[in-house]
Amino acid sequence: MVRYLIPLVLFIVLVVFLAIGLGKDPHEVPSPLINKAAPDFNLPQLREPSKTFSAADMRGKVWLLNVWASWCVTCADEHPLLVGYARSGALPIYGLNWKDRREDALSWLSQNGDPYVLSVSDLDGRVAIDYGVYGAPETYLIDQNGVIRFKQIGPVTQDVWNKQILPLAQELNRQGSK
């Protein structure tokens, strides 16, 4: 009897863990970078490679860093929303073009619109590694002090924009103007 009870108990424990895992949102992967300083970088700008851009250039501003690539299918789904968000002027969006050929990235932006104040080119992916990127697209909300306050794995949806990013950005801007 006991010999049948042990596998049954192990099976029940396994089913409980599986049920708990299936009930979680896969986009809510906790990031160790939340509430920590954004990794600094100094990368060439996509449109003007002779010029560079760094996270330090954004000190004093609340901004979004969106990781994207021309080869990324999900980025294409997210892109029209980013273009709309950029037009609203609510928050500056900067792009981190990840492991992409410059020509492909520029062509893609030309065809699909450019929501970014500017994009930088992370050809070897080292900056993405520093940010803990799992895959494109990913988006980071960074405050005036250069601290990451929010990370979205996967596309920024209308719901995420309206319920998480925009309210948090507005609160951060209010705090910064005090």
Backbone as CSV, one residue per row, in Angstrom:
resi,resn,N_x,N_y,N_z,CA_x,CA_y,CA_z,C_x,C_y,C_z
1,MET,0.824,-1.200,0.000,0.000,0.000,0.000,0.866,1.260,0.000
2,VAL,1.892,1.291,0.871,2.778,2.451,0.976,3.523,2.659,-0.336
3,ARG,3.837,1.579,-1.023,4.598,1.682,-2.255,3.784,2.407,-3.334
4,TYR,2.457,2.364,-3.278,1.599,3.095,-4.224,1.317,4.515,-3.754
5,LEU,1.433,4.725,-2.468,1.130,6.031,-1.900,2.203,7.069,-2.253
6,ILE,3.475,6.691,-2.255,4.576,7.620,-2.543,4.472,8.190,-3.958
7,PRO,4.299,7.362,-5.004,4.147,7.955,-6.343,2.899,8.833,-6.461
8,LEU,1.827,8.477,-5.772,0.608,9.279,-5.813,0.846,10.657,-5.197
9,VAL,1.526,10.705,-4.066,1.833,11.973,-3.404,2.750,12.822,-4.299
10,LEU,3.766,12.213,-4.893,4.663,12.941,-5.787,3.904,13.485,-7.003
11,PHE,2.987,12.688,-7.535,2.180,13.143,-8.664,1.311,14.335,-8.272
12,ILE,0.700,14.303,-7.130,-0.151,15.399,-6.663,0.677,16.663,-6.463
13,VAL,1.855,16.540,-5.878,2.742,17.695,-5.689,3.130,18.287,-7.040
14,LEU,3.445,17.441,-8.003,3.807,17.902,-9.335,2.641,18.644,-10.001
15,VAL,1.435,18.124,-9.867,0.249,18.768,-10.438,0.012,20.135,-9.793
16,VAL,0.213,20.240,-8.485,0.038,21.522,-7.789,1.035,22.548,-8.314
17,PHE,2.314,22.185,-8.451,3.314,23.110,-8.973,3.004,23.511,-10.413
18,LEU,2.550,22.559,-11.221,2.187,22.868,-12.597,1.012,23.850,-12.643
19,ALA,0.021,23.643,-11.816,-1.142,24.540,-11.773,-0.740,25.947,-11.346
20,ILE,0.151,26.055,-10.386,0.628,27.368,-9.938,1.371,28.058,-11.077
21,GLY,2.224,27.331,-11.774,2.997,27.902,-12.877,2.121,28.349,-14.034
22,LEU,1.101,27.584,-14.345,0.211,27.938,-15.456,-0.665,29.140,-15.137
23,GLY,-0.843,29.427,-13.870,-1.673,30.559,-13.469,-0.935,31.886,-13.480
24,LYS,0.368,31.876,-13.739,1.156,33.108,-13.728,1.272,33.697,-15.130
25,ASP,1.393,35.021,-15.183,1.565,35.721,-16.448,3.036,35.623,-16.861
26,PRO,3.335,35.073,-18.050,4.738,34.927,-18.457,5.446,36.255,-18.694
27,HIS,4.692,37.355,-18.857,5.315,38.666,-19.043,5.745,39.287,-17.723
28,GLU,5.345,38.696,-16.630,5.689,39.246,-15.318,6.868,38.487,-14.717
29,VAL,7.993,38.564,-15.400,9.222,37.972,-14.909,9.904,39.034,-14.057
30,PRO,10.125,38.747,-12.773,10.728,39.779,-11.940,12.140,40.124,-12.425
31,SER,12.414,41.395,-12.494,13.726,41.844,-12.938,14.532,42.319,-11.739
32,PRO,15.769,41.867,-11.632,16.614,42.356,-10.539,17.007,43.811,-10.727
33,LEU,16.719,44.401,-11.890,17.102,45.784,-12.154,16.061,46.808,-11.713
34,ILE,14.851,46.357,-11.392,13.815,47.299,-10.973,14.288,48.009,-9.701
35,ASN,14.150,49.332,-9.715,14.577,50.209,-8.617,16.097,50.244,-8.430
36,LYS,16.820,49.903,-9.494,18.282,49.997,-9.484,18.708,50.870,-10.660
37,ALA,19.896,51.392,-10.576,20.416,52.259,-11.644,20.456,51.510,-12.965
38,ALA,19.975,52.175,-13.998,20.039,51.601,-15.343,21.506,51.476,-15.742
39,PRO,21.883,50.350,-16.317,23.267,50.211,-16.781,23.604,51.319,-17.780
40,ASP,24.766,51.902,-17.608,25.163,52.972,-18.504,25.685,52.370,-19.804
41,PHE,25.587,53.114,-20.845,26.106,52.710,-22.143,26.450,53.965,-22.921
42,ASN,27.237,53.796,-23.938,27.566,54.877,-24.864,27.665,54.220,-26.234
43,LEU,26.601,54.351,-27.032,26.510,53.647,-28.307,26.327,54.627,-29.459
44,PRO,26.702,54.201,-30.661,26.484,55.054,-31.827,24.997,55.174,-32.153
45,GLN,24.594,56.360,-32.553,23.226,56.558,-32.978,23.002,55.848,-34.306
46,LEU,21.812,55.326,-34.463,21.493,54.571,-35.667,21.538,55.459,-36.913
47,ARG,20.913,56.618,-36.836,20.842,57.501,-38.014,22.155,58.248,-38.266
48,GLU,22.860,58.596,-37.191,24.125,59.324,-37.318,25.209,58.598,-36.503
49,PRO,25.791,57.542,-37.083,26.742,56.708,-36.334,27.969,57.450,-35.809
50,SER,28.246,58.646,-36.347,29.390,59.408,-35.842,29.061,60.048,-34.487
51,LYS,27.759,60.093,-34.140,27.333,60.637,-32.848,26.955,59.483,-31.920
52,THR,27.136,59.722,-30.633,26.781,58.691,-29.658,25.663,59.190,-28.744
53,PHE,25.100,58.251,-28.021,24.052,58.534,-27.044,24.299,57.627,-25.859
54,SER,24.044,58.156,-24.664,24.194,57.337,-23.463,23.006,57.553,-22.541
55,ALA,22.803,56.601,-21.655,21.730,56.734,-20.667,21.961,57.968,-19.801
56,ALA,23.205,58.307,-19.576,23.534,59.486,-18.761,23.030,60.776,-19.410
57,ASP,22.883,60.775,-20.743,22.363,61.957,-21.435,20.926,62.278,-21.016
58,MET,20.236,61.306,-20.450,18.820,61.474,-20.108,18.598,61.848,-18.643
59,ARG,19.657,62.074,-17.890,19.489,62.470,-16.487,18.581,63.670,-16.395
60,GLY,17.647,63.627,-15.454,16.708,64.713,-15.264,15.408,64.527,-16.035
61,LYS,15.303,63.433,-16.815,14.095,63.175,-17.604,13.572,61.768,-17.339
62,VAL,12.252,61.614,-17.428,11.622,60.297,-17.403,11.495,59.870,-18.864
63,TRP,11.917,58.639,-19.181,11.937,58.192,-20.570,11.786,56.689,-20.688
64,LEU,11.448,56.251,-21.902,11.342,54.826,-22.206,12.510,54.406,-23.078
65,LEU,13.048,53.231,-22.780,14.039,52.597,-23.646,13.381,51.334,-24.178
66,ASN,13.200,51.274,-25.499,12.538,50.142,-26.146,13.563,49.362,-26.956
67,VAL,13.702,48.069,-26.637,14.616,47.185,-27.353,13.854,46.609,-28.544
68,TRP,14.405,46.784,-29.749,13.714,46.350,-30.964,14.715,45.903,-32.017
69,ALA,14.187,45.256,-33.054,15.012,44.847,-34.196,14.124,44.668,-35.416
70,SER,14.690,44.854,-36.580,13.919,44.714,-37.819,13.502,43.265,-38.049
71,TRP,14.263,42.310,-37.521,13.972,40.891,-37.702,12.962,40.365,-36.684
72,CYS,12.535,41.198,-35.763,11.664,40.782,-34.655,10.190,40.873,-35.076
73,VAL,9.523,39.738,-35.155,8.121,39.692,-35.574,7.229,40.407,-34.560
74,THR,7.457,40.189,-33.288,6.634,40.818,-32.256,6.846,42.327,-32.219
75,CYS,8.040,42.771,-32.564,8.301,44.220,-32.635,7.413,44.863,-33.693
76,ALA,7.178,44.146,-34.787,6.307,44.661,-35.847,4.872,44.806,-35.342
77,ASP,4.443,43.891,-34.473,3.102,43.990,-33.883,3.004,45.188,-32.942
78,GLU,4.048,45.427,-32.176,4.068,46.503,-31.183,4.245,47.878,-31.833
79,HIS,4.924,47.921,-32.946,5.390,49.177,-33.531,4.304,50.224,-33.792
80,PRO,3.149,49.870,-34.379,2.128,50.900,-34.611,1.662,51.571,-33.309
81,LEU,1.618,50.806,-32.224,1.252,51.400,-30.934,2.321,52.377,-30.472
82,LEU,3.594,52.010,-30.635,4.681,52.916,-30.241,4.627,54.215,-31.034
83,VAL,4.313,54.108,-32.326,4.203,55.306,-33.158,3.104,56.213,-32.596
84,GLY,1.978,55.629,-32.210,0.880,56.407,-31.617,1.264,57.014,-30.280
85,TYR,1.956,56.242,-29.446,2.383,56.769,-28.144,3.334,57.943,-28.334
86,ALA,4.243,57.820,-29.316,5.204,58.903,-29.574,4.482,60.166,-30.032
87,ARG,3.482,59.997,-30.860,2.713,61.156,-31.344,1.992,61.874,-30.210
88,SER,1.614,61.131,-29.179,0.903,61.746,-28.056,1.801,62.713,-27.294
89,GLY,3.113,62.517,-27.375,4.061,63.388,-26.692,4.101,63.186,-25.188
90,ALA,3.471,62.129,-24.704,3.393,61.893,-23.263,4.740,61.507,-22.650
91,LEU,5.570,60.859,-23.434,6.809,60.313,-22.894,7.793,60.106,-24.045
92,PRO,9.038,60.563,-23.897,10.001,60.320,-24.978,10.398,58.842,-25.021
93,ILE,10.438,58.305,-26.242,10.793,56.898,-26.448,12.110,56.853,-27.217
94,TYR,13.066,56.146,-26.655,14.368,55.944,-27.289,14.487,54.470,-27.634
95,GLY,15.129,54.186,-28.757,15.251,52.817,-29.209,16.641,52.253,-29.000
96,LEU,16.685,50.977,-28.644,17.934,50.215,-28.592,17.798,49.140,-29.663
97,ASN,18.394,49.406,-30.824,18.316,48.461,-31.932,19.304,47.344,-31.652
98,TRP,18.768,46.127,-31.517,19.501,44.995,-30.967,19.920,44.000,-32.045
99,LYS,21.231,43.801,-32.180,21.800,42.804,-33.080,21.178,42.874,-34.476
100,ASP,21.209,44.050,-35.032,20.554,44.301,-36.305,21.526,45.034,-37.223
101,ARG,21.449,44.770,-38.499,22.249,45.525,-39.455,21.655,46.922,-39.593
102,ARG,22.515,47.912,-39.624,22.076,49.307,-39.692,21.148,49.540,-40.882
103,GLU,21.511,49.012,-42.038,20.708,49.205,-43.246,19.311,48.633,-43.070
104,ASP,19.219,47.439,-42.473,17.917,46.799,-42.251,17.073,47.613,-41.282
105,ALA,17.702,48.093,-40.225,16.977,48.863,-39.208,16.449,50.172,-39.791
106,LEU,17.290,50.875,-40.547,16.864,52.142,-41.144,15.748,51.933,-42.166
107,SER,15.858,50.893,-42.950,14.821,50.579,-43.932,13.502,50.256,-43.229
108,TRP,13.579,49.491,-42.164,12.383,49.102,-41.408,11.696,50.332,-40.817
109,LEU,12.472,51.243,-40.237,11.895,52.474,-39.684,11.301,53.347,-40.788
110,SER,11.952,53.377,-41.932,11.446,54.164,-43.056,10.090,53.630,-43.532
111,GLN,9.941,52.328,-43.538,8.695,51.700,-43.992,7.586,51.769,-42.954
112,ASN,7.934,51.666,-41.683,6.930,51.506,-40.629,6.725,52.726,-39.740
113,GLY,7.512,53.766,-39.941,7.437,54.942,-39.077,8.465,54.844,-37.971
114,ASP,8.871,55.986,-37.472,9.917,56.025,-36.442,9.382,56.700,-35.178
115,PRO,9.047,55.917,-34.162,8.521,56.492,-32.924,9.602,57.015,-31.980
116,TYR,10.862,56.796,-32.330,11.953,57.067,-31.410,12.499,58.483,-31.572
117,VAL,12.801,59.099,-30.443,13.534,60.361,-30.481,14.849,60.095,-31.216
118,LEU,15.460,58.983,-30.876,16.601,58.437,-31.602,16.773,56.996,-31.185
119,SER,17.467,56.247,-32.007,17.812,54.861,-31.694,19.322,54.740,-31.682
120,VAL,19.792,53.836,-30.852,21.210,53.506,-30.839,21.367,52.071,-31.318
121,SER,22.555,51.763,-31.788,22.821,50.457,-32.372,23.648,49.603,-31.405
122,ASP,23.051,48.493,-30.963,23.729,47.539,-30.079,24.052,46.287,-30.894
123,LEU,25.042,46.414,-31.774,25.353,45.346,-32.723,25.751,44.032,-32.058
124,ASP,26.578,44.104,-31.030,27.047,42.870,-30.402,26.154,42.411,-29.249
125,GLY,25.156,43.214,-28.883,24.207,42.806,-27.847,24.696,42.946,-26.419
126,ARG,25.817,43.578,-26.206,26.360,43.690,-24.841,25.511,44.567,-23.930
127,VAL,24.977,45.653,-24.465,24.122,46.519,-23.646,22.839,45.776,-23.290
128,ALA,22.300,45.042,-24.248,21.100,44.245,-23.974,21.368,43.232,-22.856
129,ILE,22.532,42.643,-22.865,22.897,41.700,-21.790,22.933,42.439,-20.452
130,ASP,23.519,43.637,-20.430,23.580,44.417,-19.189,22.180,44.733,-18.660
131,TYR,21.223,44.921,-19.573,19.837,45.224,-19.182,19.029,43.960,-18.891
132,GLY,19.627,42.794,-19.096,18.920,41.549,-18.817,17.833,41.239,-19.833
133,VAL,18.070,41.617,-21.089,17.070,41.395,-22.128,16.917,39.902,-22.394
134,TYR,15.664,39.448,-22.359,15.336,38.055,-22.683,15.145,37.897,-24.182
135,GLY,14.580,38.919,-24.806,14.306,38.910,-26.237,13.550,40.172,-26.596
136,ALA,13.616,40.537,-27.849,12.916,41.749,-28.289,11.441,41.421,-28.531
137,PRO,10.554,42.359,-28.283,10.787,43.677,-27.696,10.771,43.613,-26.170
138,GLU,11.491,44.515,-25.594,11.432,44.773,-24.156,11.507,46.277,-23.977
139,THR,10.853,46.756,-22.923,10.782,48.198,-22.701,11.045,48.513,-21.238
140,TYR,11.816,49.570,-21.013,12.189,50.001,-19.672,11.744,51.434,-19.455
141,LEU,11.104,51.683,-18.332,10.776,53.050,-17.923,11.854,53.482,-16.943
142,ILE,12.535,54.560,-17.281,13.682,55.027,-16.489,13.376,56.421,-15.966
143,ASP,13.634,56.631,-14.685,13.285,57.915,-14.063,14.389,58.960,-14.222
144,GLN,14.160,60.130,-13.611,15.082,61.269,-13.742,16.466,60.985,-13.190
145,ASN,16.540,60.068,-12.259,17.826,59.749,-11.637,18.533,58.579,-12.306
146,GLY,17.962,58.096,-13.416,18.581,56.976,-14.117,18.264,55.631,-13.501
147,VAL,17.145,55.541,-12.782,16.744,54.298,-12.117,15.620,53.645,-12.920
148,ILE,15.754,52.349,-13.156,14.709,51.605,-13.863,13.531,51.413,-12.915
149,ARG,12.366,51.865,-13.333,11.158,51.769,-12.493,10.159,50.743,-12.989
150,PHE,10.290,50.320,-14.255,9.354,49.352,-14.815,10.028,48.662,-15.985
151,LYS,9.722,47.361,-16.139,10.234,46.596,-17.277,9.079,45.804,-17.868
152,GLN,8.907,45.929,-19.175,7.890,45.152,-19.894,8.596,44.160,-20.786
153,ILE,8.381,42.893,-20.531,8.896,41.849,-21.411,7.818,41.579,-22.441
154,GLY,8.179,41.652,-23.693,7.198,41.496,-24.753,6.654,42.851,-25.155
155,PRO,5.662,42.850,-26.026,5.176,44.119,-26.569,4.448,44.970,-25.533
156,VAL,4.576,46.271,-25.686,3.807,47.216,-24.875,2.421,47.294,-25.517
157,THR,1.430,46.821,-24.807,0.058,46.851,-25.308,-0.622,48.135,-24.843
158,GLN,-1.782,48.403,-25.401,-2.560,49.573,-24.990,-2.870,49.498,-23.498
159,ASP,-3.182,48.301,-23.022,-3.500,48.098,-21.614,-2.295,48.405,-20.720
160,VAL,-1.122,47.889,-21.085,0.102,48.143,-20.316,0.432,49.636,-20.334
161,TRP,0.278,50.277,-21.489,0.557,51.711,-21.617,-0.358,52.517,-20.697
162,ASN,-1.666,52.252,-20.785,-2.654,53.047,-20.046,-2.683,52.760,-18.551
163,LYS,-2.433,51.518,-18.163,-2.596,51.140,-16.757,-1.299,51.096,-15.964
164,GLN,-0.164,50.980,-16.663,1.093,50.860,-15.929,2.098,51.953,-16.301
165,ILE,2.481,51.996,-17.561,3.567,52.899,-17.957,3.181,54.363,-17.789
166,LEU,2.082,54.773,-18.390,1.709,56.187,-18.362,1.445,56.699,-16.940
167,PRO,0.659,55.995,-16.113,0.452,56.498,-14.744,1.753,56.585,-13.942
168,LEU,2.629,55.590,-14.099,3.894,55.614,-13.374,4.772,56.760,-13.873
169,ALA,4.816,56.974,-15.186,5.608,58.079,-15.739,5.078,59.424,-15.248
170,GLN,3.765,59.578,-15.211,3.170,60.828,-14.728,3.510,61.053,-13.258
171,GLU,3.462,59.992,-12.470,3.813,60.101,-11.041,5.292,60.469,-10.885
172,LEU,6.148,59.840,-11.651,7.583,60.147,-11.585,7.854,61.585,-11.990
173,ASN,7.162,62.065,-13.012,7.332,63.474,-13.426,6.844,64.436,-12.349
174,ARG,5.736,64.083,-11.681,5.247,64.925,-10.581,6.261,64.970,-9.441
175,GLN,6.809,63.818,-9.103,7.795,63.755,-8.016,9.044,64.560,-8.374
176,GLY,9.437,64.498,-9.647,10.636,65.204,-10.085,10.481,66.713,-10.131
177,SER,9.242,67.181,-10.260,9.036,68.631,-10.344,8.861,69.267,-8.968
178,LYS,8.944,68.473,-7.923,8.799,69.018,-6.561,10.085,69.632,-6.084
